[in-house]
Amino acid sequence: MILGLEDNRVALKSYHLLWRWLFLVERRRLWSSLQHSACVVDIQHVGSTAIPRIPAKPIIDILVIMNNFKQGATCVDQIETVGYTYCGENEQLRQYRFIKGKPQSYSLFVVESQSESLAEKIYFRNYLTQNAERAKAYGVLKQQLARQLPRDRVRYQQGKAAFIQQILKQAK
């Protein structure tokens, strides 16, 4: 299976070229659904499925970028028409979260264009795409954590945090 992972499981797949294509197909669906929303600035593919050569959980992470946080609420119904389930809003992170698929295949966040978390996701993706050695080290860390924590995504994410912060310092 190229995409899909059960709740709370941590299972990595080798990088697959189809992930980029599947993102582009999904991006087109989202643009079609959101075409009447003047507040959408861009739609980006982030996360490990967007970084060539590294293993990833087979879930495509998508950012729908809005002019401002409050405008995101106007897009919930439109995003749901493309098959996403709305999971709520996080005002502290200034994002709206959606998932799609059983098992989950897509994770979508609506964020504002000035968001620091948006900038960090883009910096991280771009840095690892351009730095094969660091991407390889990140892949090794992910595989170690996945073996240790196959049923605990929260601790898996926490285990990657220090490496991610280090990369963000280098990327900025």
Sequence and secondary structure as in RCSB ss.txt:
>XXXX:A:sequence
MILGLEDNRVALKSYHLLWRWLFLVERRRLWSSLQHSACVVDIQHVGSTAIPRIPAKPIIDILVIMNNFKQGATC
VDQIETVGYTYCGENEQLRQYRFIKGKPQSYSLFVVESQSESLAEKIYFRNYLTQNAERAKAYGVLKQQLARQLP
RDRVRYQQGKAAFIQQILKQAK
>XXXX:A:secstr
  S B TT    B   THHHHHHHHHHHHHHHHHTT TTEEEEEEESGGGSTTS B S EEEEEEESSGGGGGGG
HHHHHTTT EEEEEETTTTEEEEEETTTB EEEEEEETT HHHHHHHHHHHHHHH HHHHHHHHHHHHHHHHH T
T HHHHHHHHHHHHHHHHHHH 
